[in-house]
């Protein structure tokens, strides 16, 4: 299974998906469909993913 990891451009660390902090989305996206993955080290947003 090719699990993708996130790379934080702010603190230059690689973040495993399991370690990423999931938070509510910004900008009015539907929280039931989208979640934002944040860096556990610096809190920077890494990616917003579609969850259904
Ligand atoms: Zn970071």
mmCIF file of the protein (N, C-alpha, C, O) and its ligand, coordinates in Angstrom:
data_MODEL
# 
_entry.id   MODEL 
# 
loop_
_entity.id 
_entity.type 
_entity.pdbx_number_of_molecules 
1 polymer     1 
2 non-polymer 1 
# 
_entity_poly.entity_id                      1 
_entity_poly.type                           'polypeptide(L)' 
_entity_poly.nstd_linkage                   no 
_entity_poly.nstd_monomer                   no 
_entity_poly.pdbx_seq_one_letter_code       
;(UNK)(UNK)(UNK)(UNK)(UNK)(UNK)(UNK)(UNK)(UNK)(UNK)(UNK)(UNK)(UNK)(UNK)(UNK)(UNK)
(UNK)(UNK)(UNK)(UNK)(UNK)(UNK)(UNK)(UNK)(UNK)(UNK)(UNK)(UNK)(UNK)(UNK)(UNK)(UNK)
(UNK)(UNK)(UNK)(UNK)(UNK)(UNK)(UNK)(UNK)(UNK)(UNK)(UNK)(UNK)(UNK)(UNK)(UNK)(UNK)
(UNK)(UNK)(UNK)(UNK)
;
_entity_poly.pdbx_seq_one_letter_code_can   XXXXXXXXXXXXXXXXXXXXXXXXXXXXXXXXXXXXXXXXXXXXXXXXXXXX 
_entity_poly.pdbx_strand_id                 A 
# 
loop_
_entity_poly_seq.entity_id 
_entity_poly_seq.num 
_entity_poly_seq.mon_id 
_entity_poly_seq.hetero 
1 1  UNK n 
1 2  UNK n 
1 3  UNK n 
1 4  UNK n 
1 5  UNK n 
1 6  UNK n 
1 7  UNK n 
1 8  UNK n 
1 9  UNK n 
1 10 UNK n 
1 11 UNK n 
1 12 UNK n 
1 13 UNK n 
1 14 UNK n 
1 15 UNK n 
1 16 UNK n 
1 17 UNK n 
1 18 UNK n 
1 19 UNK n 
1 20 UNK n 
1 21 UNK n 
1 22 UNK n 
1 23 UNK n 
1 24 UNK n 
1 25 UNK n 
1 26 UNK n 
1 27 UNK n 
1 28 UNK n 
1 29 UNK n 
1 30 UNK n 
1 31 UNK n 
1 32 UNK n 
1 33 UNK n 
1 34 UNK n 
1 35 UNK n 
1 36 UNK n 
1 37 UNK n 
1 38 UNK n 
1 39 UNK n 
1 40 UNK n 
1 41 UNK n 
1 42 UNK n 
1 43 UNK n 
1 44 UNK n 
1 45 UNK n 
1 46 UNK n 
1 47 UNK n 
1 48 UNK n 
1 49 UNK n 
1 50 UNK n 
1 51 UNK n 
1 52 UNK n 
# 
loop_
_struct_asym.id 
_struct_asym.entity_id 
A 1 
B 2 
# 
loop_
_chem_comp.id 
_chem_comp.type 
_chem_comp.mon_nstd_flag 
UNK 'L-peptide linking' . 
ZN  non-polymer         . 
# 
_pdbx_entity_nonpoly.entity_id   2 
_pdbx_entity_nonpoly.name        ? 
_pdbx_entity_nonpoly.comp_id     ZN 
# 
_pdbx_nonpoly_scheme.asym_id         B 
_pdbx_nonpoly_scheme.entity_id       2 
_pdbx_nonpoly_scheme.mon_id          ZN 
_pdbx_nonpoly_scheme.ndb_seq_num     1 
_pdbx_nonpoly_scheme.pdb_seq_num     101 
_pdbx_nonpoly_scheme.auth_seq_num    101 
_pdbx_nonpoly_scheme.pdb_mon_id      ZN 
_pdbx_nonpoly_scheme.auth_mon_id     ZN 
_pdbx_nonpoly_scheme.pdb_strand_id   A 
_pdbx_nonpoly_scheme.pdb_ins_code    . 
# 
loop_
_atom_site.group_PDB 
_atom_site.id 
_atom_site.type_symbol 
_atom_site.label_atom_id 
_atom_site.label_alt_id 
_atom_site.label_comp_id 
_atom_site.label_asym_id 
_atom_site.label_entity_id 
_atom_site.label_seq_id 
_atom_site.pdbx_PDB_ins_code 
_atom_site.Cartn_x 
_atom_site.Cartn_y 
_atom_site.Cartn_z 
_atom_site.occupancy 
_atom_site.B_iso_or_equiv 
_atom_site.pdbx_formal_charge 
_atom_site.auth_seq_id 
_atom_site.auth_comp_id 
_atom_site.auth_asym_id 
_atom_site.auth_atom_id 
_atom_site.pdbx_PDB_model_num 
ATOM   1   N  N  . UNK A 1 1  ? 0.836   -1.192 0.000  1.00 0.00 ? 1   UNK A N  1 
ATOM   2   C  CA . UNK A 1 1  ? 0.000   0.000  0.000  1.00 0.00 ? 1   UNK A CA 1 
ATOM   3   C  C  . UNK A 1 1  ? 0.872   1.245  0.000  1.00 0.00 ? 1   UNK A C  1 
ATOM   4   O  O  . UNK A 1 1  ? 1.664   1.455  0.919  1.00 0.00 ? 1   UNK A O  1 
ATOM   5   N  N  . UNK A 1 2  ? 0.733   2.035  -0.987 1.00 0.00 ? 2   UNK A N  1 
ATOM   6   C  CA . UNK A 1 2  ? 1.549   3.236  -1.037 1.00 0.00 ? 2   UNK A CA 1 
ATOM   7   C  C  . UNK A 1 2  ? 0.935   4.355  -0.229 1.00 0.00 ? 2   UNK A C  1 
ATOM   8   O  O  . UNK A 1 2  ? 0.065   5.081  -0.709 1.00 0.00 ? 2   UNK A O  1 
ATOM   9   N  N  . UNK A 1 3  ? 1.389   4.489  0.985  1.00 0.00 ? 3   UNK A N  1 
ATOM   10  C  CA . UNK A 1 3  ? 0.860   5.559  1.825  1.00 0.00 ? 3   UNK A CA 1 
ATOM   11  C  C  . UNK A 1 3  ? 1.661   6.818  1.596  1.00 0.00 ? 3   UNK A C  1 
ATOM   12  O  O  . UNK A 1 3  ? 2.888   6.820  1.690  1.00 0.00 ? 3   UNK A O  1 
ATOM   13  N  N  . UNK A 1 4  ? 0.973   7.858  1.302  1.00 0.00 ? 4   UNK A N  1 
ATOM   14  C  CA . UNK A 1 4  ? 1.675   9.100  1.051  1.00 0.00 ? 4   UNK A CA 1 
ATOM   15  C  C  . UNK A 1 4  ? 1.941   9.821  2.371  1.00 0.00 ? 4   UNK A C  1 
ATOM   16  O  O  . UNK A 1 4  ? 1.152   9.749  3.314  1.00 0.00 ? 4   UNK A O  1 
ATOM   17  N  N  . UNK A 1 5  ? 3.035   10.493 2.405  1.00 0.00 ? 5   UNK A N  1 
ATOM   18  C  CA . UNK A 1 5  ? 3.347   11.311 3.568  1.00 0.00 ? 5   UNK A CA 1 
ATOM   19  C  C  . UNK A 1 5  ? 3.275   12.772 3.149  1.00 0.00 ? 5   UNK A C  1 
ATOM   20  O  O  . UNK A 1 5  ? 3.327   13.108 1.966  1.00 0.00 ? 5   UNK A O  1 
ATOM   21  N  N  . UNK A 1 6  ? 3.157   13.614 4.141  1.00 0.00 ? 6   UNK A N  1 
ATOM   22  C  CA . UNK A 1 6  ? 3.122   15.039 3.872  1.00 0.00 ? 6   UNK A CA 1 
ATOM   23  C  C  . UNK A 1 6  ? 4.482   15.625 4.185  1.00 0.00 ? 6   UNK A C  1 
ATOM   24  O  O  . UNK A 1 6  ? 5.188   15.154 5.077  1.00 0.00 ? 6   UNK A O  1 
ATOM   25  N  N  . UNK A 1 7  ? 4.836   16.642 3.452  1.00 0.00 ? 7   UNK A N  1 
ATOM   26  C  CA . UNK A 1 7  ? 6.073   17.346 3.757  1.00 0.00 ? 7   UNK A CA 1 
ATOM   27  C  C  . UNK A 1 7  ? 5.732   18.772 4.125  1.00 0.00 ? 7   UNK A C  1 
ATOM   28  O  O  . UNK A 1 7  ? 5.117   19.508 3.353  1.00 0.00 ? 7   UNK A O  1 
ATOM   29  N  N  . UNK A 1 8  ? 6.147   19.142 5.320  1.00 0.00 ? 8   UNK A N  1 
ATOM   30  C  CA . UNK A 1 8  ? 5.857   20.480 5.792  1.00 0.00 ? 8   UNK A CA 1 
ATOM   31  C  C  . UNK A 1 8  ? 6.920   21.445 5.285  1.00 0.00 ? 8   UNK A C  1 
ATOM   32  O  O  . UNK A 1 8  ? 8.109   21.288 5.563  1.00 0.00 ? 8   UNK A O  1 
ATOM   33  N  N  . UNK A 1 9  ? 6.475   22.425 4.550  1.00 0.00 ? 9   UNK A N  1 
ATOM   34  C  CA . UNK A 1 9  ? 7.422   23.399 4.008  1.00 0.00 ? 9   UNK A CA 1 
ATOM   35  C  C  . UNK A 1 9  ? 7.863   24.428 5.033  1.00 0.00 ? 9   UNK A C  1 
ATOM   36  O  O  . UNK A 1 9  ? 8.811   25.180 4.806  1.00 0.00 ? 9   UNK A O  1 
ATOM   37  N  N  . UNK A 1 10 ? 7.174   24.455 6.156  1.00 0.00 ? 10  UNK A N  1 
ATOM   38  C  CA . UNK A 1 10 ? 7.490   25.457 7.165  1.00 0.00 ? 10  UNK A CA 1 
ATOM   39  C  C  . UNK A 1 10 ? 8.589   24.997 8.106  1.00 0.00 ? 10  UNK A C  1 
ATOM   40  O  O  . UNK A 1 10 ? 9.531   25.742 8.377  1.00 0.00 ? 10  UNK A O  1 
ATOM   41  N  N  . UNK A 1 11 ? 8.470   23.758 8.610  1.00 0.00 ? 11  UNK A N  1 
ATOM   42  C  CA . UNK A 1 11 ? 9.494   23.275 9.541  1.00 0.00 ? 11  UNK A CA 1 
ATOM   43  C  C  . UNK A 1 11 ? 10.326  22.165 8.915  1.00 0.00 ? 11  UNK A C  1 
ATOM   44  O  O  . UNK A 1 11 ? 11.186  21.577 9.571  1.00 0.00 ? 11  UNK A O  1 
ATOM   45  N  N  . UNK A 1 12 ? 10.065  21.881 7.642  1.00 0.00 ? 12  UNK A N  1 
ATOM   46  C  CA . UNK A 1 12 ? 10.927  20.985 6.887  1.00 0.00 ? 12  UNK A CA 1 
ATOM   47  C  C  . UNK A 1 12 ? 10.935  19.556 7.408  1.00 0.00 ? 12  UNK A C  1 
ATOM   48  O  O  . UNK A 1 12 ? 11.957  18.873 7.344  1.00 0.00 ? 12  UNK A O  1 
ATOM   49  N  N  . UNK A 1 13 ? 9.802   19.107 7.919  1.00 0.00 ? 13  UNK A N  1 
ATOM   50  C  CA . UNK A 1 13 ? 9.721   17.734 8.392  1.00 0.00 ? 13  UNK A CA 1 
ATOM   51  C  C  . UNK A 1 13 ? 8.746   16.954 7.546  1.00 0.00 ? 13  UNK A C  1 
ATOM   52  O  O  . UNK A 1 13 ? 7.852   17.507 6.905  1.00 0.00 ? 13  UNK A O  1 
ATOM   53  N  N  . UNK A 1 14 ? 8.950   15.645 7.564  1.00 0.00 ? 14  UNK A N  1 
ATOM   54  C  CA . UNK A 1 14 ? 8.001   14.761 6.918  1.00 0.00 ? 14  UNK A CA 1 
ATOM   55  C  C  . UNK A 1 14 ? 6.989   14.315 7.961  1.00 0.00 ? 14  UNK A C  1 
ATOM   56  O  O  . UNK A 1 14 ? 7.357   13.930 9.071  1.00 0.00 ? 14  UNK A O  1 
ATOM   57  N  N  . UNK A 1 15 ? 5.728   14.369 7.601  1.00 0.00 ? 15  UNK A N  1 
ATOM   58  C  CA . UNK A 1 15 ? 4.661   14.043 8.539  1.00 0.00 ? 15  UNK A CA 1 
ATOM   59  C  C  . UNK A 1 15 ? 3.892   12.836 8.015  1.00 0.00 ? 15  UNK A C  1 
ATOM   60  O  O  . UNK A 1 15 ? 3.368   12.849 6.901  1.00 0.00 ? 15  UNK A O  1 
ATOM   61  N  N  . UNK A 1 16 ? 3.836   11.799 8.837  1.00 0.00 ? 16  UNK A N  1 
ATOM   62  C  CA . UNK A 1 16 ? 3.027   10.638 8.482  1.00 0.00 ? 16  UNK A CA 1 
ATOM   63  C  C  . UNK A 1 16 ? 1.555   11.021 8.586  1.00 0.00 ? 16  UNK A C  1 
ATOM   64  O  O  . UNK A 1 16 ? 1.174   11.816 9.445  1.00 0.00 ? 16  UNK A O  1 
ATOM   65  N  N  . UNK A 1 17 ? 0.740   10.461 7.721  1.00 0.00 ? 17  UNK A N  1 
ATOM   66  C  CA . UNK A 1 17 ? -0.696  10.784 7.777  1.00 0.00 ? 17  UNK A CA 1 
ATOM   67  C  C  . UNK A 1 17 ? -1.303  10.535 9.153  1.00 0.00 ? 17  UNK A C  1 
ATOM   68  O  O  . UNK A 1 17 ? -2.167  11.294 9.592  1.00 0.00 ? 17  UNK A O  1 
ATOM   69  N  N  . UNK A 1 18 ? -0.861  9.485  9.837  1.00 0.00 ? 18  UNK A N  1 
ATOM   70  C  CA . UNK A 1 18 ? -1.400  9.184  11.164 1.00 0.00 ? 18  UNK A CA 1 
ATOM   71  C  C  . UNK A 1 18 ? -1.031  10.243 12.192 1.00 0.00 ? 18  UNK A C  1 
ATOM   72  O  O  . UNK A 1 18 ? -1.733  10.435 13.184 1.00 0.00 ? 18  UNK A O  1 
ATOM   73  N  N  . UNK A 1 19 ? 0.072   10.922 11.944 1.00 0.00 ? 19  UNK A N  1 
ATOM   74  C  CA . UNK A 1 19 ? 0.554   11.903 12.908 1.00 0.00 ? 19  UNK A CA 1 
ATOM   75  C  C  . UNK A 1 19 ? -0.012  13.292 12.643 1.00 0.00 ? 19  UNK A C  1 
ATOM   76  O  O  . UNK A 1 19 ? 0.025   14.164 13.511 1.00 0.00 ? 19  UNK A O  1 
ATOM   77  N  N  . UNK A 1 20 ? -0.522  13.485 11.463 1.00 0.00 ? 20  UNK A N  1 
ATOM   78  C  CA . UNK A 1 20 ? -1.042  14.808 11.124 1.00 0.00 ? 20  UNK A CA 1 
ATOM   79  C  C  . UNK A 1 20 ? -2.268  15.127 11.971 1.00 0.00 ? 20  UNK A C  1 
ATOM   80  O  O  . UNK A 1 20 ? -3.060  14.248 12.311 1.00 0.00 ? 20  UNK A O  1 
ATOM   81  N  N  . UNK A 1 21 ? -2.396  16.367 12.290 1.00 0.00 ? 21  UNK A N  1 
ATOM   82  C  CA . UNK A 1 21 ? -3.546  16.821 13.071 1.00 0.00 ? 21  UNK A CA 1 
ATOM   83  C  C  . UNK A 1 21 ? -4.665  17.188 12.115 1.00 0.00 ? 21  UNK A C  1 
ATOM   84  O  O  . UNK A 1 21 ? -4.493  17.976 11.185 1.00 0.00 ? 21  UNK A O  1 
ATOM   85  N  N  . UNK A 1 22 ? -5.799  16.595 12.372 1.00 0.00 ? 22  UNK A N  1 
ATOM   86  C  CA . UNK A 1 22 ? -6.958  16.908 11.536 1.00 0.00 ? 22  UNK A CA 1 
ATOM   87  C  C  . UNK A 1 22 ? -7.744  18.045 12.167 1.00 0.00 ? 22  UNK A C  1 
ATOM   88  O  O  . UNK A 1 22 ? -8.096  18.006 13.346 1.00 0.00 ? 22  UNK A O  1 
ATOM   89  N  N  . UNK A 1 23 ? -7.999  19.025 11.379 1.00 0.00 ? 23  UNK A N  1 
ATOM   90  C  CA . UNK A 1 23 ? -8.762  20.151 11.911 1.00 0.00 ? 23  UNK A CA 1 
ATOM   91  C  C  . UNK A 1 23 ? -9.837  20.558 10.918 1.00 0.00 ? 23  UNK A C  1 
ATOM   92  O  O  . UNK A 1 23 ? -9.883  20.097 9.778  1.00 0.00 ? 23  UNK A O  1 
ATOM   93  N  N  . UNK A 1 24 ? -10.668 21.412 11.385 1.00 0.00 ? 24  UNK A N  1 
ATOM   94  C  CA . UNK A 1 24 ? -11.732 21.897 10.522 1.00 0.00 ? 24  UNK A CA 1 
ATOM   95  C  C  . UNK A 1 24 ? -11.141 22.684 9.361  1.00 0.00 ? 24  UNK A C  1 
ATOM   96  O  O  . UNK A 1 24 ? -10.050 23.246 9.448  1.00 0.00 ? 24  UNK A O  1 
ATOM   97  N  N  . UNK A 1 25 ? -11.877 22.703 8.306  1.00 0.00 ? 25  UNK A N  1 
ATOM   98  C  CA . UNK A 1 25 ? -11.408 23.414 7.129  1.00 0.00 ? 25  UNK A CA 1 
ATOM   99  C  C  . UNK A 1 25 ? -11.602 24.908 7.287  1.00 0.00 ? 25  UNK A C  1 
ATOM   100 O  O  . UNK A 1 25 ? -12.337 25.381 8.154  1.00 0.00 ? 25  UNK A O  1 
ATOM   101 N  N  . UNK A 1 26 ? -10.934 25.614 6.443  1.00 0.00 ? 26  UNK A N  1 
ATOM   102 C  CA . UNK A 1 26 ? -11.043 27.059 6.411  1.00 0.00 ? 26  UNK A CA 1 
ATOM   103 C  C  . UNK A 1 26 ? -11.733 27.455 5.106  1.00 0.00 ? 26  UNK A C  1 
ATOM   104 O  O  . UNK A 1 26 ? -11.789 26.675 4.155  1.00 0.00 ? 26  UNK A O  1 
ATOM   105 N  N  . UNK A 1 27 ? -12.235 28.630 5.084  1.00 0.00 ? 27  UNK A N  1 
ATOM   106 C  CA . UNK A 1 27 ? -12.736 29.164 3.830  1.00 0.00 ? 27  UNK A CA 1 
ATOM   107 C  C  . UNK A 1 27 ? -14.106 28.683 3.439  1.00 0.00 ? 27  UNK A C  1 
ATOM   108 O  O  . UNK A 1 27 ? -14.496 28.783 2.275  1.00 0.00 ? 27  UNK A O  1 
ATOM   109 N  N  . UNK A 1 28 ? -14.859 28.149 4.417  1.00 0.00 ? 28  UNK A N  1 
ATOM   110 C  CA . UNK A 1 28 ? -16.246 27.823 4.144  1.00 0.00 ? 28  UNK A CA 1 
ATOM   111 C  C  . UNK A 1 28 ? -16.491 26.475 3.491  1.00 0.00 ? 28  UNK A C  1 
ATOM   112 O  O  . UNK A 1 28 ? -17.609 26.192 3.060  1.00 0.00 ? 28  UNK A O  1 
ATOM   113 N  N  . UNK A 1 29 ? -15.468 25.644 3.411  1.00 0.00 ? 29  UNK A N  1 
ATOM   114 C  CA . UNK A 1 29 ? -15.690 24.310 2.881  1.00 0.00 ? 29  UNK A CA 1 
ATOM   115 C  C  . UNK A 1 29 ? -16.513 23.491 3.877  1.00 0.00 ? 29  UNK A C  1 
ATOM   116 O  O  . UNK A 1 29 ? -16.486 23.746 5.081  1.00 0.00 ? 29  UNK A O  1 
ATOM   117 N  N  . UNK A 1 30 ? -17.221 22.536 3.369  1.00 0.00 ? 30  UNK A N  1 
ATOM   118 C  CA . UNK A 1 30 ? -18.095 21.706 4.201  1.00 0.00 ? 30  UNK A CA 1 
ATOM   119 C  C  . UNK A 1 30 ? -17.268 20.759 5.062  1.00 0.00 ? 30  UNK A C  1 
ATOM   120 O  O  . UNK A 1 30 ? -16.539 19.913 4.544  1.00 0.00 ? 30  UNK A O  1 
ATOM   121 N  N  . UNK A 1 31 ? -17.386 20.908 6.377  1.00 0.00 ? 31  UNK A N  1 
ATOM   122 C  CA . UNK A 1 31 ? -16.588 20.091 7.294  1.00 0.00 ? 31  UNK A CA 1 
ATOM   123 C  C  . UNK A 1 31 ? -16.904 18.606 7.209  1.00 0.00 ? 31  UNK A C  1 
ATOM   124 O  O  . UNK A 1 31 ? -16.082 17.771 7.588  1.00 0.00 ? 31  UNK A O  1 
ATOM   125 N  N  . UNK A 1 32 ? -18.077 18.276 6.719  1.00 0.00 ? 32  UNK A N  1 
ATOM   126 C  CA . UNK A 1 32 ? -18.424 16.865 6.587  1.00 0.00 ? 32  UNK A CA 1 
ATOM   127 C  C  . UNK A 1 32 ? -17.730 16.216 5.392  1.00 0.00 ? 32  UNK A C  1 
ATOM   128 O  O  . UNK A 1 32 ? -17.631 14.993 5.300  1.00 0.00 ? 32  UNK A O  1 
ATOM   129 N  N  . UNK A 1 33 ? -17.264 17.042 4.502  1.00 0.00 ? 33  UNK A N  1 
ATOM   130 C  CA . UNK A 1 33 ? -16.667 16.506 3.282  1.00 0.00 ? 33  UNK A CA 1 
ATOM   131 C  C  . UNK A 1 33 ? -15.168 16.739 3.197  1.00 0.00 ? 33  UNK A C  1 
ATOM   132 O  O  . UNK A 1 33 ? -14.457 16.016 2.499  1.00 0.00 ? 33  UNK A O  1 
ATOM   133 N  N  . UNK A 1 34 ? -14.703 17.730 3.896  1.00 0.00 ? 34  UNK A N  1 
ATOM   134 C  CA . UNK A 1 34 ? -13.300 18.090 3.787  1.00 0.00 ? 34  UNK A CA 1 
ATOM   135 C  C  . UNK A 1 34 ? -12.677 18.171 5.170  1.00 0.00 ? 34  UNK A C  1 
ATOM   136 O  O  . UNK A 1 34 ? -13.317 18.615 6.123  1.00 0.00 ? 34  UNK A O  1 
ATOM   137 N  N  . UNK A 1 35 ? -11.449 17.750 5.274  1.00 0.00 ? 35  UNK A N  1 
ATOM   138 C  CA . UNK A 1 35 ? -10.738 18.040 6.512  1.00 0.00 ? 35  UNK A CA 1 
ATOM   139 C  C  . UNK A 1 35 ? -9.337  18.492 6.172  1.00 0.00 ? 35  UNK A C  1 
ATOM   140 O  O  . UNK A 1 35 ? -8.757  18.106 5.157  1.00 0.00 ? 35  UNK A O  1 
ATOM   141 N  N  . UNK A 1 36 ? -8.819  19.309 7.041  1.00 0.00 ? 36  UNK A N  1 
ATOM   142 C  CA . UNK A 1 36 ? -7.502  19.876 6.817  1.00 0.00 ? 36  UNK A CA 1 
ATOM   143 C  C  . UNK A 1 36 ? -6.485  19.144 7.679  1.00 0.00 ? 36  UNK A C  1 
ATOM   144 O  O  . UNK A 1 36 ? -6.680  18.979 8.883  1.00 0.00 ? 36  UNK A O  1 
ATOM   145 N  N  . UNK A 1 37 ? -5.410  18.713 7.059  1.00 0.00 ? 37  UNK A N  1 
ATOM   146 C  CA . UNK A 1 37 ? -4.329  18.058 7.776  1.00 0.00 ? 37  UNK A CA 1 
ATOM   147 C  C  . UNK A 1 37 ? -3.303  19.113 8.154  1.00 0.00 ? 37  UNK A C  1 
ATOM   148 O  O  . UNK A 1 37 ? -2.851  19.891 7.314  1.00 0.00 ? 37  UNK A O  1 
ATOM   149 N  N  . UNK A 1 38 ? -2.941  19.125 9.447  1.00 0.00 ? 38  UNK A N  1 
ATOM   150 C  CA . UNK A 1 38 ? -1.987  20.118 9.915  1.00 0.00 ? 38  UNK A CA 1 
ATOM   151 C  C  . UNK A 1 38 ? -0.738  19.448 10.471 1.00 0.00 ? 38  UNK A C  1 
ATOM   152 O  O  . UNK A 1 38 ? -0.788  18.336 10.997 1.00 0.00 ? 38  UNK A O  1 
ATOM   153 N  N  . UNK A 1 39 ? 0.364   20.140 10.344 1.00 0.00 ? 39  UNK A N  1 
ATOM   154 C  CA . UNK A 1 39 ? 1.635   19.649 10.857 1.00 0.00 ? 39  UNK A CA 1 
ATOM   155 C  C  . UNK A 1 39 ? 1.591   19.579 12.385 1.00 0.00 ? 39  UNK A C  1 
ATOM   156 O  O  . UNK A 1 39 ? 1.244   20.571 13.027 1.00 0.00 ? 39  UNK A O  1 
ATOM   157 N  N  . UNK A 1 40 ? 1.938   18.421 12.990 1.00 0.00 ? 40  UNK A N  1 
ATOM   158 C  CA . UNK A 1 40 ? 1.932   18.303 14.453 1.00 0.00 ? 40  UNK A CA 1 
ATOM   159 C  C  . UNK A 1 40 ? 3.087   19.050 15.104 1.00 0.00 ? 40  UNK A C  1 
ATOM   160 O  O  . UNK A 1 40 ? 3.090   19.248 16.319 1.00 0.00 ? 40  UNK A O  1 
ATOM   161 N  N  . UNK A 1 41 ? 4.050   19.459 14.323 1.00 0.00 ? 41  UNK A N  1 
ATOM   162 C  CA . UNK A 1 41 ? 5.228   20.129 14.883 1.00 0.00 ? 41  UNK A CA 1 
ATOM   163 C  C  . UNK A 1 41 ? 5.044   21.641 14.952 1.00 0.00 ? 41  UNK A C  1 
ATOM   164 O  O  . UNK A 1 41 ? 5.372   22.273 15.956 1.00 0.00 ? 41  UNK A O  1 
ATOM   165 N  N  . UNK A 1 42 ? 4.522   22.206 13.880 1.00 0.00 ? 42  UNK A N  1 
ATOM   166 C  CA . UNK A 1 42 ? 4.417   23.662 13.844 1.00 0.00 ? 42  UNK A CA 1 
ATOM   167 C  C  . UNK A 1 42 ? 2.992   24.151 13.628 1.00 0.00 ? 42  UNK A C  1 
ATOM   168 O  O  . UNK A 1 42 ? 2.715   25.345 13.744 1.00 0.00 ? 42  UNK A O  1 
ATOM   169 N  N  . UNK A 1 43 ? 2.088   23.224 13.314 1.00 0.00 ? 43  UNK A N  1 
ATOM   170 C  CA . UNK A 1 43 ? 0.694   23.611 13.168 1.00 0.00 ? 43  UNK A CA 1 
ATOM   171 C  C  . UNK A 1 43 ? 0.317   24.135 11.799 1.00 0.00 ? 43  UNK A C  1 
ATOM   172 O  O  . UNK A 1 43 ? -0.838  24.480 11.550 1.00 0.00 ? 43  UNK A O  1 
ATOM   173 N  N  . UNK A 1 44 ? 1.284   24.192 10.923 1.00 0.00 ? 44  UNK A N  1 
ATOM   174 C  CA . UNK A 1 44 ? 0.995   24.692 9.581  1.00 0.00 ? 44  UNK A CA 1 
ATOM   175 C  C  . UNK A 1 44 ? 0.066   23.744 8.852  1.00 0.00 ? 44  UNK A C  1 
ATOM   176 O  O  . UNK A 1 44 ? 0.177   22.527 9.001  1.00 0.00 ? 44  UNK A O  1 
ATOM   177 N  N  . UNK A 1 45 ? -0.833  24.276 8.080  1.00 0.00 ? 45  UNK A N  1 
ATOM   178 C  CA . UNK A 1 45 ? -1.687  23.424 7.263  1.00 0.00 ? 45  UNK A CA 1 
ATOM   179 C  C  . UNK A 1 45 ? -0.876  22.754 6.176  1.00 0.00 ? 45  UNK A C  1 
ATOM   180 O  O  . UNK A 1 45 ? -0.074  23.390 5.493  1.00 0.00 ? 45  UNK A O  1 
ATOM   181 N  N  . UNK A 1 46 ? -1.101  21.446 6.027  1.00 0.00 ? 46  UNK A N  1 
ATOM   182 C  CA . UNK A 1 46 ? -0.360  20.700 5.015  1.00 0.00 ? 46  UNK A CA 1 
ATOM   183 C  C  . UNK A 1 46 ? -1.192  20.486 3.772  1.00 0.00 ? 46  UNK A C  1 
ATOM   184 O  O  . UNK A 1 46 ? -0.738  20.698 2.647  1.00 0.00 ? 46  UNK A O  1 
ATOM   185 N  N  . UNK A 1 47 ? -2.407  20.067 4.000  1.00 0.00 ? 47  UNK A N  1 
ATOM   186 C  CA . UNK A 1 47 ? -3.230  19.706 2.866  1.00 0.00 ? 47  UNK A CA 1 
ATOM   187 C  C  . UNK A 1 47 ? -4.681  19.633 3.310  1.00 0.00 ? 47  UNK A C  1 
ATOM   188 O  O  . UNK A 1 47 ? -4.984  19.284 4.451  1.00 0.00 ? 47  UNK A O  1 
ATOM   189 N  N  . UNK A 1 48 ? -5.551  19.961 2.406  1.00 0.00 ? 48  UNK A N  1 
ATOM   190 C  CA . UNK A 1 48 ? -6.970  19.751 2.654  1.00 0.00 ? 48  UNK A CA 1 
ATOM   191 C  C  . UNK A 1 48 ? -7.425  18.573 1.813  1.00 0.00 ? 48  UNK A C  1 
ATOM   192 O  O  . UNK A 1 48 ? -7.253  18.554 0.594  1.00 0.00 ? 48  UNK A O  1 
ATOM   193 N  N  . UNK A 1 49 ? -8.005  17.596 2.480  1.00 0.00 ? 49  UNK A N  1 
ATOM   194 C  CA . UNK A 1 49 ? -8.356  16.377 1.773  1.00 0.00 ? 49  UNK A CA 1 
ATOM   195 C  C  . UNK A 1 49 ? -9.861  16.174 1.745  1.00 0.00 ? 49  UNK A C  1 
ATOM   196 O  O  . UNK A 1 49 ? -10.582 16.550 2.670  1.00 0.00 ? 49  UNK A O  1 
ATOM   197 N  N  . UNK A 1 50 ? -10.308 15.572 0.666  1.00 0.00 ? 50  UNK A N  1 
ATOM   198 C  CA . UNK A 1 50 ? -11.721 15.254 0.504  1.00 0.00 ? 50  UNK A CA 1 
ATOM   199 C  C  . UNK A 1 50 ? -12.002 13.928 1.168  1.00 0.00 ? 50  UNK A C  1 
ATOM   200 O  O  . UNK A 1 50 ? -11.363 12.925 0.851  1.00 0.00 ? 50  UNK A O  1 
ATOM   201 N  N  . UNK A 1 51 ? -12.955 13.907 2.091  1.00 0.00 ? 51  UNK A N  1 
ATOM   202 C  CA . UNK A 1 51 ? -13.235 12.679 2.822  1.00 0.00 ? 51  UNK A CA 1 
ATOM   203 C  C  . UNK A 1 51 ? -14.612 12.124 2.504  1.00 0.00 ? 51  UNK A C  1 
ATOM   204 O  O  . UNK A 1 51 ? -15.044 11.149 3.118  1.00 0.00 ? 51  UNK A O  1 
ATOM   205 N  N  . UNK A 1 52 ? -15.280 12.708 1.588  1.00 0.00 ? 52  UNK A N  1 
ATOM   206 C  CA . UNK A 1 52 ? -16.527 12.119 1.172  1.00 0.00 ? 52  UNK A CA 1 
ATOM   207 C  C  . UNK A 1 52 ? -17.720 13.020 1.310  1.00 0.00 ? 52  UNK A C  1 
ATOM   208 O  O  . UNK A 1 52 ? -18.838 12.619 0.984  1.00 0.00 ? 52  UNK A O  1 
HETATM 209 ZN ZN . ZN  B 2 .  ? 5.625   21.892 10.256 1.00 0.00 ? 101 ZN  A ZN 1 
# 
